[in-house]
């Protein structure tokens, strides 16, 4: 099993993820993505968007705001239902979810007596305007879905959408979580990628649900997750969200055990019906073929981006014993998500002719590949760094390169090296990185 602490250490050391507000002592369960983390994150988002939105004829995109009219969250049921149970220690005053500790009557930190269980709202409150007052209160969104529901009619009116169709969205969400932790697995600020797929009330939702579930597994393959580590888990009625008639959580084998990575839910027409009722605006759809109006039902696949990043890092992290007895740490990232696909080195940084040639090659390749030029330290240290950040191929320019117009290409996973002519380099790498 991969050690989470080692992943956390690598992420900070190599610039994937930093603790939030670190120079001020930090802020619990907040994180910032560094130079490599941003690249990894953006690659995952690009793949998700292309796979779920751009490559389908039945999908449209949306980007909604973080703050909406507070009536949105009343209509969605979040003000009333979006809560977790909470207990507080009478001695140290720390708060916990009772279902996340062994003994809900005893504090796991100091052993003090706990208060009785009460409900705790997960919605973050904020205020609009210079004076705080109840009439100026709003909420930071706890999910992206409501942006889609309140814009359902807008998308219909401004496009040629015909049911069945979906609307996809990515964006930041906020939840005032009581129990956080496990690095970026559960935080108070995070990104969600999700879509709402609208269907007719009499459609065979069960088969549509299963089709989407299998399509979700296809995304896992694209980003390099082992399907054997993904498990579909049926959620019981008592544990489902208030809007769901059926939910399947896709659990992944994280370093700390199996836990929820993605999910798919059948939300029926709960959201659109409530928004129509509270807003007084019609959210019905007129079906040209059936010649009738109805409020559509919804299938919702949802993906936590930060959890997806953690799954990718957990999947890729490996430690290998080398023949010389040393241990090599390597991130075997899928080439589609790796921050850099290639790195270009001069064999020696103090030889201007090698540096010049390396920069020429780097410049010629960066239009087709994400590429880094690296002349920091000796060649061994460069290989070590590129292995740890997951770069699939390293290209070294040496003195033979100046004479023979070829370079050494090193494979991250096998460490095998091959001489390739410079004019064949681009086609060689494209074949390898497909």
Phi, psi and omega in degrees: 000136179291140180272122183297322182299324179291324177294317179299316180297315179297320182299320179285316184298323185257002172087032174269306183219133177246151172297141181290140175053038189299322184290347176253021180090002175085171173222120189308133173062036169233144183218152175243142179268126180280188184306317181280327178297321178297317180296315178299314181298313181296324178297317179296318180295320178297317180295315180300312184296318180293316184290317187264339183242299189290327183275002182242142178278348184252022182233146176230156181256160179206149170226105183265166181279158179286328181249132179229170173307129183302339177296336177302316184280340172286316180294325182285345181092359184290324179300322182271320192254341188278073186220155174239153173288147184220141169232149182235140178285129181288342184266305184258352175066019173280150185248147183216155167278125184298333180280356181252004177234157185293315183233109184288355179261352186228131182293126180288347181269310186237355179083005181289168181284142181265153172286170173292154182292137174221167182268141186232123182288135180271351181282133173280130176267148173216174183231142179254129180102172186283341182242128180282130177199162184300324182288344181259004184284141175220179180234145166283138188296139177265350176202162179276338192305323186294328173304320182290315183295318183284348175254009182306312182292323179298316179295319177301313186287336185254008181217182177257031183298133175230133179294134006276139174206167182227163175233125181252151182206147172234145177171170182282143175228164186222132177221129181280068186294138174282309180254113178241189176125194186056049176061233184271012181292314180224111182229171181276341175232131186202172178247140177240139171245120182208165178218152174246123182252114187270131182227164178289150181301330181262010178291156178281081188297330181299316181287325177295320177301313181294322178299316179293323179300316178292325179295324176299318178298329176297326176295321178302321178294321182298327183259006171090021178274140178286119183297338179290341179266000177257133181227127177281126184236117178287129182264130183291161183301319183289339181259355180284157174297159187298338184265355192260136172265333173210137177223135171239121174267136174264108181272143177240151181276084178285168177302334180263009178117180179290131176204168187294129175254302180231176179204161172221134184226149171258105187271004186050218177252024185306308188290309181298322179297315180293319179293325176294318182294313185285321183279336184078007180258138180289127175243027178282156178245133176265118181271111182299321183286316181278347181056047178206161176259148175199163172267119184296156171263169190222135166254131185235104165277135182222144188223122171281117184294316182295321176294324177296319177299317180296321178296318179297315179295320179295321179294320189275334187292125178217149171239126185238135174279126180266167182298330180277005177093349179282161178252129179256125173266129184217139171260107180272066180289145171299136182306334182290338182248348183302135179305317174237135175276327180219156171229140182244129181238148157272143180303318179232129184284345183262014176248102186305324182293326177287319179298315180299314181295320180297318180293325177297316179294316178302315181295323182287336184264338189290345176285336180254342184223154169282117191228146176237138170265129186223117174231024183272121179077184179280173186298325179296318179293326178293317177300318181299315181294315181295326175298317183288334179263359170088021180288119186297324185222136175245136182244122181247129177260122180237188183293328176295331179299324181291330181271319191252358182055042174224166182223166173266126176250124182252130178275126181301315189285321183259343186065010177290145181241144184218140176273127182231135177298141184298321181286350177256358189297314183299312180294324177298314182291322178299319179295319183288326186268356179297000000 
